[in-house]
Amino acid sequence: MAGTEDARRPPALPWTVRLQFAALSLAHRPDGSVRRLLFSLGDLHAAARPRPDASGVRSADVTVDASRGLWARVFSPSSAADAPVPVVVYFHGGGFVLFTAASRPYDAFCRRLCHGLGAVVVSVNYRLAPKHRFPAAYDDGVDVLRYLDTNGLPADLAVPVDLSRCFLAGDSAGGNITHHVAQRWSEMTTTASPTSLRLSGVILIQPFFGGEERTEAEVTLDKVGPSLSMVVTDAYWREFLPEGATRNHPAARVCGERVELAEAFPPAMVVVGGFDLLKGWQTRYVEALRGKGNPVRVVEYPNAIHGFHAFPEIADSGKLVEDIKLFVDERRPTKS
């Protein structure tokens, strides 16, 4: 990770990336809350593409529960596979309050994941705070897994899928959701109640965890990178957590001995950026998993800001897809 001496020197970023972060900053008030009308003007959406794009990926939207607007965008490779491919269920970031599965950065990133991993990617459009506070996002994530377990994926996919080789992945708030959904699913799926959908691993990209105290990284890196500040993260927690709850709520403070971890909780890959003010909490999360005896792979990008994965102009974004592929490929079923 970047040392304290270098921490106050923000990494050089392409002008296109700086411009997008500047626009996101304008969509926040001084207290960190979101100017929703202004944000909505800049949150451009991409339509699903039933025909393969240049990389051979096509997509379709699947309704999970129309009554609450719960749906997912399914990305699939167009070429036939020799064997069933894994499924990656993805949860987008945005502090629990921003973006959708159709937002252009997430549509593009999931396409890159689908192509790079050779896997089917299911991007979940969970309900957002503050209209839908904790635990709505977690409930939606579990219900998408239930839907896939019961109904499978669309029959017109070009490739066969293996739901017994399912991965959960997400960035920032989506990384937080990934942990909590994996914990719930692991508690639910026992030998007494088997499911066809089984978790082979979880991939947390700069997960959004926190607490009332300030870590050294939060203090040192506050406002250094263009993507995140303590004022903004505090505002996100206020909008997501139950009214009156502090950041020590179990949804946010996922570290220490008090963390519950199901026996069947899958191996984890945790992505940490050197210029991410959340990296202190991510380190504590890794320590908590290891303290419970759970396998964890930490992948560090020393010059990465929070949210780097969404920008293909940043070299580490492409390397991330390669590192995720390694993690997924290592969990291929062994041949008997």
N, C-alpha and C positions, 0 to 999 in steps of 0.2 A: 504494500500500500504506500501511497505518497506520504512522506514524513511531514511532521508539523512545519518544518522550515519551508517546504514547498506548498503547503496546503493553501496558503493565501494567494498563490499565483494560479488563476484559473487556466485550464487547458485551452489551447488554440482550437477554435471550432470553425467549420465552414460558414460562410455568411448566410447560407440558406438555413442552417440550423439556428444561428443567432437570431435571425428574423422570426422564425417560428416561436422561439422561446420569448422573444420580446412581445409578440402578439398575445401569448398565453399570460404573460405578466400583466398586460393591460386589462385582461379579463378578470383580474383580482383587485379587490379594494385594499386599502392600506391595512385593514385588520385581517386580511387573508381570505375573506369570504369572496364568493364568486359573483361577478356581474353576469347573471345567466343569459340575459338577452344578448349581451355583447359576445359572450362565449359561443352561443348558439350560431351566431353569424359566421364565426370562423371554424366551427366544427363541421367541416364538409363530410358528407357521407358517400360511400361507394355502394353501388348496387351489386347484388350477387350476379355472378357470371356463369350461366349454365354451360357456355362453350369454353373450351380450354383457352387460356391466355398464352402468351409467348413462351412461358415456362412450362406449359402443359398442365396448369392447375385450373380446375373449375370449382364453382361454389354454388350452394343453394341454401336458402333459409328454411329452417324447420321450426314449426310452432310446437312448443312444449306445453304451455298452459295459456290459452288465449285470454282467460279471465283476468290474469295479472300481467299480460304483456310479456310473458317469458318465452324467449325463442333463442335459437342458436344458428350461427352460420357455419355450414359444413364445407370444408375445403378438401378436395380429393385430387390425387394425381390422375391424369387421364390415361396413362399407360397401364396395361395389365401387369400384375405382379406374379412372380412365380409362387409366392406363398402369401397368406394373409398378412397384412401390414398392421403395425401398431396404431393405436388411437391416442391422440393428445387432446385433452380437454383443456381449453385455454380461457383464463380469466384476465380481462384487460385491466389496466391501471387507471388512475385518475382520482385517487383519494377517496374512493367510494362514491364520489359525487359527479364525476365528469366522464365523458366519452361513452361510446356504445360499441357493440361488435361491428357496426357498419362504419364507424369513424375511419377515415382514410388511412391514418397511420397504422391502425390495428388490422384493417383489412389487408393492407400491404404486408405487414409483418407476418401475419398468419399464412399468407400466400408463400412467403419466403420460407417459413417453417415447413409447410407442406412439401414444397419442392426440395428443400435441403435435406429433410429427414426421410423423404419417401413415405410419409405417414399421412393418415387422415387427421385433420385438425378440426375440432369442434369448438368454435369461439362462442362463449356464453354471453348473452345479453341480459345480465342480471339487473334487478331493480336498483335504483340509485337513491342515496340519501340527499337531502334530509327528509324527503317525502317518505322514504322507506329506510328507516334506521336499522341498526343491529336488531335481530339477526337476519334480516331479509336477504342480504346477499349470500349468506351461508345457506339459508334454506333453499334459495334458488339453485345454488351449485349442487347440493345434494339431490334435489329433484330432477335436475338434468341427468345426473348419473342414474337415478331410478328409471327415468324415461329410456335412456340408452339400454339399460339392463333388461327392461321389459320389451321394448319395441325394436331395439337395434338401430342401425343406421339406414338411410334411404336405400331401397332395393336397386335403384338405378346407378349406384356408385360404380365407377369403372374398375375398382379393385376390391378384392375380398378383405375383410378386416378381422382382427383378432381382439375381441373385447376382453380376453383374459390377459392381454398385454396393453393395459391402459395406463397412461401417464397424465398427471395433473400438472399444469404449468400456469404461471401468471407473473406479471411484473407489478411492483409497487403494491398498491392495494390488492391487485390480483394475486400477488404472492402471498399476502396475508390470507386471502380467501382460500388459496390453494392449501395452506396448512390446515385451516379449520375444517374445510370440506374433507380433506384426507383423514383427519382425525375422526370426524363423525362417521365416514364410510368404513373406516377400519374398525370402529367399535361395532358397527351394524353387521358387518360381514364376518360371520364365524362359521365354524363347521356345522353348527346347529341351524344356521340360516345361510346356506351358500348362495352365491350370485354368479352369473356368467361374467359380469364386469369385475375384474380384479385389478388392483393397483400395483404396477410394477415399479413406480418411482414418482417422485414429486420434484418439480423444477421451479425454484423460487428465484426470480430475477429481481434483485434489489428489493426484497420484500419490505413492506411498510409495517413496522412494529414501533412501539414507543412506550413511554412511561412518564411519570411526573418529573423525575429528575432529568437533568440534561447530561448527555454523554459528552466526552471530550470532542468527539467528531461533530456533534451538533453545534457546540460553541465555536470550534475552530473553523468549520466550513459553512456556517450560516451566511447566506448571501454571497458566497464565493462563486459557486456555480450559478448559471442562469436559470436553472430549472426548479429549484426548491429552496424554501427558507423555513425557519421555525414558525414564523407567523402563519404561513400557509398550512404547514402540517398540523398546527394546533387547531386551525379553523376546520380542517377536514375531520379531525377527531371529534370536535364539538358537533358537527353535523351528522356524524355516523353513530357515535356511541349513544346509549340511552340518555335521555335528558337528565342532567345532574351528575352523570358518571364522570370520573376522572380518567386520565390516561393510564392509570394503573388497572383499569378494567381488564379482565382476562382476554378480551378480544384484541387489545393493543399490546399489553405487556406479556409477550410470549417468551419468557426466559426464566431462568432460575429453577430451583427445586420444585416449585409449585406447579410447574407445567405438567399437565397430564398427557401421556402418550400411549396410545393403544399398542398392544403387543404386536398387532399386524401393521403398524404404521410403516410405510414403504421407505426404501433408501431415498436419500435426498441429495439434490444438487442445489447449492446456494451460490448465487452470483453476487459479487461484491465489487463496487466501484470505488476507486481511490478518492474521488472527489464527491462522493455521495454522503451528505450529512447524516444519513440513516445507517451508515456502516457500523457504528458502535452497537446499535440494537441488533443488527444482523449477526455480528460476532457473538453476542450473548445468546442469540437463538441457536447458533451452531453449537456453542458450548452446552446448551440445554439438551439438544438432541444427542450429542456425544455422551453426556452424563447419563442418559437413559440407555446407552448402548446401541443407539441407532446409527447405521452407516450414513456418513455425510461426506460429500465431495464439495469442497469450496473452490470456486473458480474466480480468481481475482483479475481485474483489469485496472492497473494502477492509475491510468489517466482518464478513467471513465467518469462522467457526470451521471447524475440520476436521469434515467430515461434514454440513455445512449442507444439502446437496442432498436429504437423506433426510427433511427436515421441511417439508411444504407450508405450515406456519404461518410459516416464514421467507420473507420476500418474495423474497430472492435465489434461493431454490429455484425459483420460477416463472420468474424471469428466466433462470436457467441453461437451462431447457428451450427458451426462446425463442432463446438464443444458440447452442445446439446445432443447432436447426432451421436457423438462418442458415448455419451451417457446412456442414450436410448439403445444403441446397438449392443452395448455391453450386457444389456438385460434381455437378450434373445433367449428363448427357451432352449435348454440343452437337448440335444438329440439323444434318444434312448437307444 
